[in-house]
Amino acid sequence: MGIINDSSIIGEWEYEGGGFVYCFRADGTGYYRFGGVNAEFTYTDDKSAVAILYPANTIASSYKYRIDGNKLIIKDSLGKDVIYIKNN
């Protein structure tokens, strides 16, 4: 994507229960880590929803989110809040 993103979503976020990490880079790339494996993706962000596209997919998955202090709160597919804590 190559576009510098000034979103507050940029950074590494770990699931509050541990074991899962989202990382959003300023250049529109990132990864989802689980079980010690990184799944790279590209993303776009409109500051209320993030659309994530993994290389094996042709359609991006979109997730509504909000930032509350050091918490990234993502709505899952069932409408439940899933909380990630920003890593320093």
ZAMARGU-4260 file (C-alpha; in steps of 0.2 Angstrom, whole numbers, plus 5000, padded with zeros to 4 digits):
<rodrens>
0) 5000/5000/5000 | 5014/5012/5004 | 5004/5026/5011 | 5009/5033/5028 | 4995/5030/5040
5) 4993/5042/5055 | 4980/5032/5064 | 4981/5029/5082 | 4979/5010/5078 | 4997/5009/5073
10) 5007/4998/5085 | 5007/4981/5092 | 4992/4975/5102 | 4990/4960/5113 | 4974/4951/5117
15) 4970/4954/5135 | 4969/4935/5138 | 4986/4933/5130 | 4992/4922/5115 | 4986/4934/5101
20) 4994/4949/5094 | 4989/4962/5080 | 5002/4973/5074 | 4998/4988/5062 | 5012/4997/5054
25) 5011/5015/5047 | 5014/5009/5029 | 4997/4999/5028 | 5005/4982/5032 | 5004/4972/5048
30) 5003/4954/5055 | 4992/4944/5067 | 5002/4932/5078 | 4995/4917/5086 | 5005/4901/5091
35) 5021/4910/5087 | 5017/4912/5069 | 5014/4928/5060 | 5001/4930/5047 | 5005/4945/5037
40) 4992/4957/5030 | 4988/4973/5022 | 4975/4985/5029 | 4965/5001/5027 | 4958/5011/5041
45) 4945/5025/5042 | 4948/5028/5061 | 4932/5018/5065 | 4934/5002/5056 | 4949/4993/5049
50) 4948/4982/5034 | 4961/4968/5034 | 4967/4958/5019 | 4977/4942/5020 | 4987/4937/5005
55) 4976/4921/5003 | 4960/4930/5003 | 4952/4941/4989 | 4940/4950/5000 | 4945/4960/5016
60) 4937/4957/5033 | 4931/4973/5041 | 4931/4976/5059 | 4923/4991/5069 | 4935/4997/5083
65) 4938/5010/5095 | 4953/5016/5105 | 4951/5019/5124 | 4968/5024/5131 | 4980/5009/5129
70) 4965/4997/5123 | 4960/4993/5106 | 4942/4987/5107 | 4937/4977/5091 | 4919/4971/5088
75) 4920/4953/5082 | 4908/4945/5070 | 4896/4942/5084 | 4896/4960/5089 | 4906/4956/5105
80) 4920/4968/5111 | 4937/4959/5110 | 4950/4969/5120 | 4969/4971/5115 | 4981/4980/5126
85) 4995/4991/5117 | 5012/4984/5119 | 5026/4997/5124
</rodrens>
